[in-house]
Amino acid sequence: MKSSKRHPAPMRSQRGAILFVALVLLLVMTVLILSSVRGTVIQERMAANLYDRSLAFQATEAALREAERWLEVNTPNPPAGACDAQGNCGKPDPTKLAAWLDEDNWAKAHHADDGHGHNFEIGDLAVPPQFLIELLADDMPETKLCETAMIDPDAPCYSGPEGLRYRITARSGDEGRAVVVLQSVFAVPKPAGW
């Protein structure tokens, strides 16, 4: 038997091409993973912001409804151009800043713990909703539906005693988070002896 010896192949010089390709692939995968994580974090923040805004919007709408309920029972008559300590403001002065834009008035605004018996059931809110009430007009005629099919701005569609018109401004939210401000105009009949 002949013994055959294997001779090892001559060594070629290695240039590190595989190492370079592996490092490039590792770098590409790292960038892809980091961008994916960043996208996920941004989507989580967007979902949290949407939740905050939705909760603030619901709380603000509840504050508007609560203010309307309160106005049906109470008819505040604060001095013109000023707000009282309970968050009720008189007829606005067009030369001054609107009452709802003045941050000092929000410190006096109606809220759940102001002693007026307001009821807001929205869940755990960091900042409960508030509302301001402004008297817009105290000589508005009460309206009823016209009994004619003709649409005429001068049609006699008014009857009854004069009414009161209030602007309700409600807000909810926290600084640095979603803040929602809503307004409505609400009419109530003028009480006797106004």
N, C-alpha and C positions, 0 to 999 in steps of 0.2 A: 504494500500500500504506500502509495505516495502521500505524503503529507503536504498539504498545500497551506501555505501561510498567506494569510491575508495581509496585505499591506494597507495601512490606513491611507485614506485619501489625503492628498497634500492640503494643508491648511490654506484656506484663502483668507485674505485679510478682511475683517468685518468692518463695515463702515457705519453701522448704527441706524440703518434706514428703518428697520422695524420699530426700534425704540422711538424714533421721531414720529412715525405714523401713529403709534399707540398714544403718545403724548398729545398729538393733535386731536385724535378721537376723544380722549379723556377731556380735553379742554372744551370741545364742542358739546359733549354730553353735560358737562358742568354748567355751561351757559344755558342750555335748554332747560335743565332742572331749575336753575335760579329764576329764569323768566317765568316758568310755570308756577313756582312758589309765589313770585311777585304778583302774578295775575290772580292767583287764589286769594291772596291777602287783600288785594284791591276789591275783588268781588265780595268778600266778607264785609269790608268797610261800607261798600255801597248798600248791601243788604241791611246793615245796622242803621245807616242813615235813612233808608227808606222806612224802616220800622219806626225810628224816632219821629220822622215827619208824619207818618200815618197816625201815630199815637197823639202827637201834638195837634194834628188837625181834628181828630175826634174830640179831644179835650176842649179845643176852641169852639167847636160846634156845640158841645154840651154847655159851655159857658154862655153862648148866645141864647140858647133855649132857656137857660136858667134866668138870664137877665130879662127875657120877655115874660117869663112867669112872674118874676118879682115886680115888673112894671105893671102888670095887670092888677096887682094889689096895692102898690105904692106909686105915688106920683110926685117925685121930687121936684122942687122948684128952687134950685140954687141961684145965687146972684149971677147976672150976665157977665160973661167973659172970665169967670173964675170957677174953680172946683172946690167943693166942700171937703171935709175930712173923711166923708164916706165914699168918695169916688163918683159923686154926681156933679156934673158940670153944667153951667148956665149956657145961654145962647152964645155961640162962638163969636169972637171979635175977629173980623177978617184981616185986621192989621197985625194980629198976633199969631204966634205959632199955634197950630191946632192942638187941642187938649190931648189927643191920643198920641201926638208926636213928642210931647213933653214928658221926659222920663220921671220928673218929680211927681206927676199926677199918678203914675203907676204905683208909686209907693202907698198911695191912699186908695187904690182901686178896690172894688168888690172882689172878695175871694172866699174860699170855703170857711175860713176861720175868722171872719170879720164881725161875727155876732148877728148877722142878718138872716141866718138860717139857710144859707145857700147849700145846695146839695150837689156835689160833683162825684160821681162814681165811675172813674175811668181806670182804676187800677193803681199801681204804684208809679206815680209821677214824681220826678225829682222836683219839679216846680209845678204846683197846681195852677190851673187856669185862673185868669183874672178878667174883669171887664170894667169898662168905664161907661157911664151913661151921660149923654149930652142932650139937653133940651134944645131942639132945633126951632120949633115953632109952637106957640100956644094959641094960635088963632086959625088953625086949619079947619075947614069945614069937613064934617063927616061925609063920606061918600057912600053911594049905593049904586047898584047897577042901573044903567039907563034902561028905560022901558021902550026904547026905540031901536030899530036896526040901523039907523043912520049913525055913522061915526062922525061926530062933530065935537070939537073941543069946547065949544060954547053951549053945548046941550045942557039943559037943567038936570044934572044928575046928582045934585047935592041936596041933602036934607039932614035934619037933626041938629044937635048941639055942636058947638065947635069942639075940636079935638086937639090933642097934644101929639106932637111928633118928636120922638127921641131917636138919636143915633147911638147905637150900641157898638162899642169896639171891644172885641175880646182877643186875648192873646194867650198862648201857652208855649212853653219851651224854655230852654236854658241857654245861656250864653255859651257859644262854642258848639252848640248842638242845633237841631232844627227848631226854629221859632216860627209859629204860624200866627198871623193876625187876620181876623175877619171882621167885617162890619155889616150891620143891617140897620134899616130904619123901621121903627116900630111905632104904631099909632095906638093911642088909648083915648077913650072919651074924657073930656075935661070934667073933673069932679065938681060937685056943687060947692059954691063958695070959693072958687079958685081965684 
